[in-house]
Amino acid sequence: MTSEINDPALDPRLLEMLICPVTRGTLRYDRVRNELISEKAGLAFPIRNGIPVMLAEEARPLAK
């Protein structure tokens, strides 16, 4: 069982370096859900134990 820790903040420098692996576009940090959002791809990438999981198969589709 994977333990998930909801970090209250993501290092802004890390966010500047990360891009969506699907579209190569920018990401937005959703603090409430602890996810990185790619509006272009319609995906939300989880952050687990403080580490962004940038795998499309791990991402949650965004509601339309």
N, C-alpha and C positions, 0 to 999 in steps of 0.2 A: 504494500500500500504506500503510495507516494504522499508524503507530507507536504502541504502547501502553506507557505507563510506569506501573508499579505503585507508586503513592505509598504510603509506609508509614502515613500517617495522613490523615484527612480533618478539616478544621477543624470542630470541634463547633458553632460558630455557624452555619456553612453548613447542617449537618444539621438544626438547629433550624428553619431557614427553609424547607427543602424539604419538599414533600408529594408523595404519589403522584399522578401526573396522571390515573390511571384512577379511583381510589376517593376521592381527597382525604384519604387516611389517612396515618399516620405511616410513616416509613422507618427501617430498621435498617441500620447500616453493617457490611458483611462485609469485614473487613480482609484476610483470606486471599485472597478472590477479587476484591477491589477493586470491590465492587458495592454498590448500595443496594437493600435487600430490602423489598418490599411484601408482607407475609404475606397481607393481605386480598385483593390482586389476584393473588397467586401468581406474581409477576414479580420479576426481578432486573435492575436498571438498571445498565449498565456505567459505569465512570468511566474516561475516556480522557484522557491527558495532564493529569490533575488536574481535569478538568471532568466533572461528572455529565451523562450523556446521558439526559434525561428524556422520551424518546419511546417510546411503547408498542411501536412496530414494531421498535425496537432492543433491547428487553428480552428477556431469556431466561426462558422459563417454568420455574418451580420444579418439581422432581420431587415427586410426591405421596407 
